[in-house]
């Protein structure tokens, strides 16, 4: 039987699928980087179980990866690569 991928998934599945910690996911939500209705929803209204949109968060990850300052370190920051040893 064909079972399509769910659009909205619970936190435990989102964390595994996105390779992101639970605390980081909630930090992004709390800081309003992830938007209600786009990246997450409340399953049965405000204050209820949160469901996450893996495709929307993946798109956010892609966009963040393309940002020049996205990487916390560069090769020049590494010892032996032109940075301080």
N, CA, C and O atoms as CSV, one atom per row, in Angstrom:
chain,resi,resn,atom,element,x,y,z
A,1,UNK,N,N,0.844,-1.189,0.000
A,1,UNK,CA,C,0.000,0.000,0.000
A,1,UNK,C,C,0.884,1.246,0.000
A,1,UNK,O,O,1.842,1.327,0.769
A,2,UNK,N,N,0.571,2.203,-0.846
A,2,UNK,CA,C,1.315,3.456,-0.946
A,2,UNK,C,C,0.954,4.353,0.222
A,2,UNK,O,O,-0.219,4.570,0.523
A,3,UNK,N,N,1.981,4.867,0.871
A,3,UNK,CA,C,1.771,5.809,1.971
A,3,UNK,C,C,2.653,7.023,1.719
A,3,UNK,O,O,3.872,6.932,1.863
A,4,UNK,N,N,2.062,8.166,1.342
A,4,UNK,CA,C,2.877,9.349,1.050
A,4,UNK,C,C,3.587,9.846,2.304
A,4,UNK,O,O,3.139,9.594,3.422
A,5,UNK,N,N,4.697,10.553,2.108
A,5,UNK,CA,C,5.404,11.143,3.243
A,5,UNK,C,C,4.506,12.196,3.872
A,5,UNK,O,O,3.896,12.995,3.161
A,6,UNK,N,N,4.420,12.205,5.192
A,6,UNK,CA,C,3.574,13.213,5.839
A,6,UNK,C,C,4.177,14.607,5.677
A,6,UNK,O,O,5.396,14.779,5.694
A,7,UNK,N,N,3.317,15.577,5.523
A,7,UNK,CA,C,3.783,16.953,5.388
A,7,UNK,C,C,4.224,17.507,6.741
A,7,UNK,O,O,5.184,18.273,6.815
A,8,UNK,N,N,3.535,17.128,7.793
A,8,UNK,CA,C,3.826,17.610,9.143
A,8,UNK,C,C,4.178,16.417,10.022
A,8,UNK,O,O,3.442,15.431,10.062
A,9,UNK,N,N,5.307,16.508,10.727
A,9,UNK,CA,C,5.775,15.378,11.526
A,9,UNK,C,C,6.009,15.824,12.972
A,9,UNK,O,O,6.253,17.003,13.229
A,10,UNK,N,N,5.934,14.875,13.918
A,10,UNK,CA,C,6.206,15.211,15.315
A,10,UNK,C,C,7.693,15.527,15.531
A,10,UNK,O,O,8.534,15.220,14.686
A,11,UNK,N,N,7.990,16.131,16.652
A,11,UNK,CA,C,9.340,16.598,16.963
A,11,UNK,C,C,10.383,15.494,16.863
A,11,UNK,O,O,11.440,15.708,16.269
A,12,UNK,N,N,10.115,14.317,17.428
A,12,UNK,CA,C,11.126,13.256,17.425
A,12,UNK,C,C,11.529,12.851,16.007
A,12,UNK,O,O,12.702,12.573,15.758
A,13,UNK,N,N,10.584,12.816,15.086
A,13,UNK,CA,C,10.884,12.468,13.702
A,13,UNK,C,C,11.582,13.631,12.982
A,13,UNK,O,O,12.494,13.409,12.187
A,14,UNK,N,N,11.161,14.845,13.255
A,14,UNK,CA,C,11.795,16.021,12.639
A,14,UNK,C,C,13.267,16.104,13.030
A,14,UNK,O,O,14.125,16.375,12.189
A,15,UNK,N,N,13.553,15.870,14.300
A,15,UNK,CA,C,14.926,15.924,14.806
A,15,UNK,C,C,15.807,14.904,14.079
A,15,UNK,O,O,16.920,15.226,13.666
A,16,UNK,N,N,15.314,13.691,13.926
A,16,UNK,CA,C,16.081,12.632,13.260
A,16,UNK,C,C,16.262,12.941,11.772
A,16,UNK,O,O,17.344,12.740,11.220
A,17,UNK,N,N,15.222,13.419,11.142
A,17,UNK,CA,C,15.248,13.667,9.699
A,17,UNK,C,C,16.122,14.864,9.336
A,17,UNK,O,O,16.800,14.854,8.309
A,18,UNK,N,N,16.105,15.889,10.177
A,18,UNK,CA,C,16.830,17.126,9.891
A,18,UNK,C,C,18.251,17.151,10.455
A,18,UNK,O,O,18.999,18.096,10.207
A,19,UNK,N,N,18.628,16.113,11.215
A,19,UNK,CA,C,19.945,16.071,11.863
A,19,UNK,C,C,20.169,17.319,12.710
A,19,UNK,O,O,21.217,17.960,12.635
A,20,UNK,N,N,19.164,17.648,13.514
A,20,UNK,CA,C,19.181,18.845,14.338
A,20,UNK,C,C,18.726,18.448,15.742
A,20,UNK,O,O,17.832,17.614,15.888
A,21,UNK,N,N,19.310,19.018,16.743
A,21,UNK,CA,C,18.895,18.677,18.105
A,21,UNK,C,C,17.509,19.256,18.406
A,21,UNK,O,O,17.075,20.234,17.798
A,22,UNK,N,N,16.847,18.632,19.346
A,22,UNK,CA,C,15.533,19.092,19.796
A,22,UNK,C,C,15.643,20.532,20.315
A,22,UNK,O,O,14.805,21.380,20.007
A,23,UNK,N,N,16.682,20.790,21.102
A,23,UNK,CA,C,16.831,22.126,21.685
A,23,UNK,C,C,17.072,23.179,20.601
A,23,UNK,O,O,16.567,24.297,20.704
A,24,UNK,N,N,17.836,22.834,19.568
A,24,UNK,CA,C,18.082,23.778,18.473
A,24,UNK,C,C,16.797,24.070,17.702
A,24,UNK,O,O,16.540,25.213,17.324
A,25,UNK,N,N,16.002,23.044,17.474
A,25,UNK,CA,C,14.728,23.216,16.775
A,25,UNK,C,C,13.819,24.182,17.548
A,25,UNK,O,O,13.223,25.087,16.965
A,26,UNK,N,N,13.724,23.975,18.859
A,26,UNK,CA,C,12.885,24.846,19.678
A,26,UNK,C,C,13.483,26.248,19.812
A,26,UNK,O,O,12.750,27.231,19.917
A,27,UNK,N,N,14.810,26.337,19.807
A,27,UNK,CA,C,15.467,27.644,19.848
A,27,UNK,C,C,15.121,28.452,18.598
A,27,UNK,O,O,14.833,29.645,18.693
A,28,UNK,N,N,15.148,27.816,17.436
A,28,UNK,CA,C,14.790,28.486,16.185
A,28,UNK,C,C,13.327,28.917,16.188
A,28,UNK,O,O,12.987,29.978,15.664
A,29,UNK,N,N,12.475,28.103,16.771
A,29,UNK,CA,C,11.053,28.447,16.889
A,29,UNK,C,C,10.876,29.636,17.832
A,29,UNK,O,O,10.179,30.599,17.512
A,30,UNK,N,N,11.515,29.553,18.993
A,30,UNK,CA,C,11.371,30.589,20.020
A,30,UNK,C,C,11.895,31.941,19.534
A,30,UNK,O,O,11.344,32.984,19.887
A,31,UNK,N,N,12.949,31.927,18.733
A,31,UNK,CA,C,13.531,33.170,18.241
A,31,UNK,C,C,12.827,33.697,16.986
A,31,UNK,O,O,13.257,34.691,16.401
A,32,UNK,N,N,11.756,33.035,16.580
A,32,UNK,CA,C,10.944,33.419,15.415
A,32,UNK,C,C,11.688,33.295,14.088
A,32,UNK,O,O,11.284,33.896,13.092
A,33,UNK,N,N,12.763,32.526,14.069
A,33,UNK,CA,C,13.427,32.238,12.804
A,33,UNK,C,C,12.558,31.273,12.005
A,33,UNK,O,O,12.361,31.444,10.802
A,34,UNK,N,N,12.043,30.259,12.693
A,34,UNK,CA,C,11.057,29.362,12.073
A,34,UNK,C,C,9.681,29.948,12.335
A,34,UNK,O,O,9.365,30.329,13.462
A,35,UNK,N,N,8.872,30.018,11.301
A,35,UNK,CA,C,7.578,30.701,11.357
A,35,UNK,C,C,6.409,29.728,11.495
A,35,UNK,O,O,6.376,28.675,10.858
A,36,UNK,N,N,5.447,30.109,12.345
A,36,UNK,CA,C,4.219,29.332,12.507
A,36,UNK,C,C,3.465,29.303,11.186
A,36,UNK,O,O,3.343,30.320,10.503
A,37,UNK,N,N,2.962,28.126,10.837
A,37,UNK,CA,C,2.209,27.964,9.603
A,37,UNK,C,C,3.080,27.632,8.408
A,37,UNK,O,O,2.595,27.084,7.418
A,38,UNK,N,N,4.365,27.959,8.490
A,38,UNK,CA,C,5.300,27.656,7.411
A,38,UNK,C,C,6.242,26.523,7.828
A,38,UNK,O,O,6.410,25.545,7.099
A,39,UNK,N,N,6.846,26.663,8.994
A,39,UNK,CA,C,7.815,25.678,9.480
A,39,UNK,C,C,7.233,24.749,10.546
A,39,UNK,O,O,7.693,23.619,10.705
A,40,UNK,N,N,6.234,25.219,11.267
A,40,UNK,CA,C,5.610,24.405,12.296
A,40,UNK,C,C,4.151,24.815,12.481
A,40,UNK,O,O,3.743,25.922,12.129
A,41,UNK,N,N,3.392,23.899,13.036
A,41,UNK,CA,C,1.997,24.177,13.383
A,41,UNK,C,C,1.703,23.544,14.741
A,41,UNK,O,O,2.414,22.647,15.192
A,42,UNK,N,N,0.661,24.022,15.368
A,42,UNK,CA,C,0.140,23.385,16.574
A,42,UNK,C,C,-0.951,22.425,16.120
A,42,UNK,O,O,-1.884,22.824,15.424
A,43,UNK,N,N,-0.834,21.168,16.512
A,43,UNK,CA,C,-1.719,20.115,16.005
A,43,UNK,C,C,-3.194,20.410,16.242
A,43,UNK,O,O,-4.025,20.148,15.373
A,44,UNK,N,N,-3.523,20.947,17.396
A,44,UNK,CA,C,-4.941,21.229,17.655
A,44,UNK,C,C,-5.121,22.586,18.320
A,44,UNK,O,O,-5.907,22.737,19.255
A,45,UNK,N,N,-4.391,23.553,17.830
A,45,UNK,CA,C,-4.514,24.911,18.353
A,45,UNK,C,C,-3.335,25.282,19.240
A,45,UNK,O,O,-2.552,24.421,19.641
A,46,UNK,N,N,-3.217,26.554,19.540
A,46,UNK,CA,C,-2.100,27.080,20.316
A,46,UNK,C,C,-1.922,26.338,21.634
A,46,UNK,O,O,-2.882,26.081,22.361
A,47,UNK,N,N,-0.682,26.005,21.917
A,47,UNK,CA,C,-0.373,25.336,23.170
A,47,UNK,C,C,-0.423,23.819,23.095
A,47,UNK,O,O,-0.112,23.146,24.077
A,48,UNK,N,N,-0.805,23.272,21.959
A,48,UNK,CA,C,-0.878,21.821,21.818
A,48,UNK,C,C,0.403,21.280,21.193
A,48,UNK,O,O,1.366,22.022,20.999
A,49,UNK,N,N,0.412,20.017,20.886
A,49,UNK,CA,C,1.558,19.347,20.288
A,49,UNK,C,C,2.002,20.067,19.008
A,49,UNK,O,O,1.173,20.480,18.197
A,50,UNK,N,N,3.320,20.208,18.842
A,50,UNK,CA,C,3.867,20.893,17.674
A,50,UNK,C,C,4.219,19.870,16.612
A,50,UNK,O,O,4.795,18.822,16.903
A,51,UNK,N,N,3.864,20.190,15.376
A,51,UNK,CA,C,4.244,19.395,14.215
A,51,UNK,C,C,5.123,20.275,13.328
A,51,UNK,O,O,4.926,21.487,13.244
A,52,UNK,N,N,6.098,19.643,12.668
A,52,UNK,CA,C,7.103,20.366,11.901
A,52,UNK,C,C,7.036,20.018,10.423
A,52,UNK,O,O,6.751,18.875,10.065
A,53,UNK,N,N,7.296,20.992,9.568
A,53,UNK,CA,C,7.370,20.767,8.132
A,53,UNK,C,C,8.834,20.552,7.751
A,53,UNK,O,O,9.603,21.505,7.628
A,54,UNK,N,N,9.202,19.293,7.569
A,54,UNK,CA,C,10.582,18.968,7.209
A,54,UNK,C,C,10.992,19.646,5.896
A,54,UNK,O,O,12.084,20.210,5.838
A,55,UNK,N,N,10.167,19.616,4.838
A,55,UNK,CA,C,10.582,20.292,3.598
A,55,UNK,C,C,10.840,21.793,3.781
A,55,UNK,O,O,11.793,22.327,3.212
A,56,UNK,N,N,10.016,22.465,4.555
A,56,UNK,CA,C,10.190,23.910,4.764
A,56,UNK,C,C,11.448,24.195,5.582
A,56,UNK,O,O,12.168,25.153,5.301
A,57,UNK,N,N,11.712,23.374,6.584
A,57,UNK,CA,C,12.911,23.583,7.401
A,57,UNK,C,C,14.153,23.229,6.598
A,57,UNK,O,O,15.182,23.891,6.738
A,58,UNK,N,N,14.082,22.208,5.767
A,58,UNK,CA,C,15.215,21.883,4.884
A,58,UNK,C,C,15.520,23.051,3.952
A,58,UNK,O,O,16.684,23.377,3.721
A,59,UNK,N,N,14.493,23.668,3.427
A,59,UNK,CA,C,14.691,24.832,2.557
A,59,UNK,C,C,15.374,25.950,3.336
A,59,UNK,O,O,16.265,26.616,2.809
A,60,UNK,N,N,14.967,26.161,4.582
A,60,UNK,CA,C,15.616,27.160,5.433
A,60,UNK,C,C,17.091,26.799,5.625
A,60,UNK,O,O,17.956,27.672,5.561
A,61,UNK,N,N,17.383,25.508,5.861
A,61,UNK,CA,C,18.769,25.063,6.034
A,61,UNK,C,C,19.589,25.357,4.772
A,61,UNK,O,O,20.730,25.811,4.859
A,62,UNK,N,N,19.007,25.097,3.615
A,62,UNK,CA,C,19.693,25.358,2.348
A,62,UNK,C,C,19.992,26.847,2.213
A,62,UNK,O,O,21.111,27.229,1.869
A,63,UNK,N,N,19.005,27.679,2.480
A,63,UNK,CA,C,19.190,29.129,2.363
A,63,UNK,C,C,20.242,29.627,3.351
A,63,UNK,O,O,21.057,30.481,3.001
A,64,UNK,N,N,20.239,29.114,4.564
A,64,UNK,CA,C,21.230,29.501,5.564
A,64,UNK,C,C,22.627,29.054,5.146
A,64,UNK,O,O,23.607,29.752,5.409
A,65,UNK,N,N,22.723,27.910,4.506
A,65,UNK,CA,C,24.012,27.387,4.056
A,65,UNK,C,C,24.621,28.251,2.961
A,65,UNK,O,O,25.841,28.285,2.800
A,66,UNK,N,N,23.789,28.940,2.218
A,66,UNK,CA,C,24.257,29.796,1.125
A,66,UNK,C,C,24.685,31.175,1.604
A,66,UNK,O,O,25.294,31.929,0.846
A,67,UNK,N,N,24.377,31.515,2.846
A,67,UNK,CA,C,24.721,32.807,3.415
A,67,UNK,C,C,26.219,32.851,3.680
A,67,UNK,O,O,26.755,31.903,4.253
A,68,UNK,N,N,26.915,33.914,3.287
A,68,UNK,CA,C,28.365,33.969,3.472
A,68,UNK,C,C,28.819,33.722,4.911
A,68,UNK,O,O,29.863,33.104,5.117
A,69,UNK,N,N,28.083,34.177,5.891
A,69,UNK,CA,C,28.469,34.018,7.292
A,69,UNK,C,C,27.882,32.765,7.929
A,69,UNK,O,O,27.906,32.632,9.152
A,70,UNK,N,N,27.359,31.847,7.129
A,70,UNK,CA,C,26.691,30.669,7.679
A,70,UNK,C,C,27.652,29.721,8.380
A,70,UNK,O,O,27.290,29.098,9.378
A,71,UNK,N,N,28.861,29.607,7.874
A,71,UNK,CA,C,29.827,28.679,8.450
A,71,UNK,C,C,30.504,29.312,9.658
A,71,UNK,O,O,31.024,30.424,9.560
A,72,UNK,N,N,30.504,28.613,10.810
A,72,UNK,CA,C,31.121,29.181,12.005
A,72,UNK,C,C,32.644,29.255,11.902
A,72,UNK,O,O,33.264,30.037,12.623
A,73,UNK,N,N,33.258,28.464,11.028
A,73,UNK,CA,C,34.701,28.536,10.833
A,73,UNK,C,C,35.031,28.392,9.360
A,73,UNK,O,O,34.278,27.788,8.597
A,74,UNK,N,N,36.142,28.943,8.979
A,74,UNK,CA,C,36.607,28.807,7.607
A,74,UNK,C,C,37.943,28.096,7.623
A,74,UNK,O,O,38.539,27.914,8.684
A,75,UNK,N,N,38.420,27.692,6.453
A,75,UNK,CA,C,39.707,27.020,6.375
A,75,UNK,C,C,40.819,27.897,6.932
A,75,UNK,O,O,41.757,27.388,7.547
A,76,UNK,N,N,40.728,29.208,6.726
A,76,UNK,CA,C,41.784,30.096,7.218
A,76,UNK,C,C,41.794,30.165,8.745
A,76,UNK,O,O,42.776,30.610,9.340
A,77,UNK,N,N,40.694,29.721,9.388
A,77,UNK,CA,C,40.636,29.708,10.844
A,77,UNK,C,C,41.339,28.482,11.429
A,77,UNK,O,O,41.622,28.443,12.626
A,78,UNK,N,N,41.621,27.484,10.593
A,78,UNK,CA,C,42.202,26.235,11.060
A,78,UNK,C,C,43.710,26.327,11.122
A,78,UNK,O,O,44.322,26.976,10.273
A,79,UNK,N,N,44.333,25.684,12.119
A,79,UNK,CA,C,45.796,25.676,12.201
A,79,UNK,C,C,46.394,25.092,10.922
A,79,UNK,O,O,45.896,24.099,10.391
A,80,UNK,N,N,47.459,25.714,10.437
A,80,UNK,CA,C,48.137,25.227,9.248
A,80,UNK,C,C,47.475,25.639,7.948
A,80,UNK,O,O,47.946,25.254,6.878
A,81,UNK,N,N,46.406,26.403,8.005
A,81,UNK,CA,C,45.677,26.821,6.807
A,81,UNK,C,C,45.686,28.354,6.672
A,81,UNK,O,O,44.767,28.938,6.100
A,82,UNK,N,N,46.716,28.980,7.196
A,82,UNK,CA,C,46.802,30.432,7.084
A,82,UNK,C,C,46.292,31.159,8.305
A,82,UNK,O,O,46.470,32.371,8.426
A,83,UNK,N,N,45.658,30.434,9.217
A,83,UNK,CA,C,45.162,31.049,10.438
A,83,UNK,C,C,46.188,30.911,11.550
A,83,UNK,O,O,47.300,30.431,11.328
A,84,UNK,N,N,45.814,31.329,12.722
A,84,UNK,CA,C,46.707,31.229,13.874
A,84,UNK,C,C,46.865,29.771,14.270
A,84,UNK,O,O,45.912,28.995,14.196
A,85,UNK,N,N,48.053,29.403,14.686
A,85,UNK,CA,C,48.331,28.004,15.072
A,85,UNK,C,C,48.106,27.803,16.549
A,85,UNK,O,O,48.288,26.696,17.056
